[in-house]
Amino acid sequence: MGRMKTLGIIGGMGPEATARFYELFTVLDSVSSDQGHPDAVIFSRPSVPDRTRWLLGLSDESPVPHIIAMGQALEKLGAEALVIPCFTSHCCIDEIQARLNVPVINMVSASILELKRRRVTSAGLMATDGTAQTGLFERAFAEDGDAITLKLPDSANQAKLMTIIYEQIKAHKAADMALFGEVSEELFAQGAEAIILGCTELSLIARDFPLDPRFIDPLVVTALKALEFCKS
């Protein structure tokens, strides 16, 4: 194998999801020594303004300059590709990528590739209000020409999801799996063949609880894409 590329991780949104991504980037790599792993540089900045509040017009503090600044700092430290373990940030991915010189491994694209691999035609999305209301996945499907329909929770279940994300996981409290089940069962009832855990905080549920194999964890598929890039 030739020289491995260095990965930069734009983190802190939230910190535990960043730690989980790096854990996956490490444990999903089948190597026999420390030296078999690619180098990685993590910039964790939890002080970045809340992405959902800004996208919904509830805050004037844009997170985008902070994310770009982290990416540029990581480039100076030798990063040859970047990952942002925060789904809501991907609503501004074009603006972010335009200000950077190395590729951002896109979590949305990685998730769509996994849907295609599974031949899913109807997918559910569990995400923040920011990701859901800005149509992030719908735009990606349209740009890619994918014949995949997207199922979203109704307003009551979306509110439950925001409680799980913001009042429980981000607050370092146990996720209410009964609430989680109510949201996911509604999506399956709508005809979803798979459900994307479209917020990295929800990936922590996949870490801690045995989930139905129909759930797609974007941190897993993105970590695999990052490993593929770094070792190519």
C-alpha positions, 0 to 999 in steps of 0.5 A: 500500500502506498502513502495513506492520505490524512483525514481532517475532522471538523468536529464539536457539533456535537462533541460526542458525535465527533468522538463516535465518528473517530471511533468508527474510523478506527474500529472499522479499519482492519489492521494489525498495528497502529501504523496501519491506520491513516493519520487524522486531525480533529478540530473540535469546536463545540462553540459553533453556533447552533445550526438548526436555530440559524437555518430556521431563522431563530438566530442571526449567528451563522455557523458557516464561517466557523466551519470554514475556518476549521476546515482551512486550519485542518488543510494547513495541518495537512488534511487531504480530505475533510469530514463534518460529523454533523448532518445539519451543517450539510445544508450549507455544504456547497458554500463550505466546499467552495471555500476549501481546497480539499474535498469534503466527504459528504454524509448525505451522498454516502447515505444515498449510496447506501440506499442505492446499495440496498435498492431502497425506493422509499426511505424515512428520515429522522433528522433535526428540524433544520435538515428536514425543513430545508429539504436537504435530502430532497435536493440531493435526490433531485440532483442525482436523479434518484427515484427514491421517495422520502418519508418524514415524521408528522409534526407531533413525531418530529417534535418528539425527535427534537426532544430526543436530540436536544433535550436528551442526547445533547444534554447527556441524558438517556434517550427515550427509546419509547419515543424513538420507537413511536417516530420510527414506527410511523415512518415504517407505517408510511412505507419506508423500507429503510430509515436514515438516522439523519442526525449524528446524535441519533448515531449514538442510539445506534451505538448504544441499542440494538436497532432494526437492520433497516436503520442506516447509520450515516456515521458508519457509511461515512467512516467507510468512505473516509477510509476508502479515500485515505487508503486509495 
